[in-house]
């Protein structure tokens, strides 16, 4: 099942798009894809495949429109004191 929702790649740290059990999580510097989806040979499978095609196309277009580094630097990690000690 496809949940209808606008998803602008790399726009925020909040949007999540679900297609079947596949989740695409929006971030400012990456899209995390996890889970799975069965693209069945029926009308629902066609609908899911079209939605997946649409969102991957939007991701590619967003990347092509940017000046990209060769590779992102590792994220900065911040250590905080344990409040339970």
Secondary structure, DSSP 8 states (H G I E B T S, - for coil): -B------TTS-S--EEEETTEEEEE-SS-EEEES-----SSHHHHHHHHHHHHHHHHHHHHHHTS---SS-----------TT-
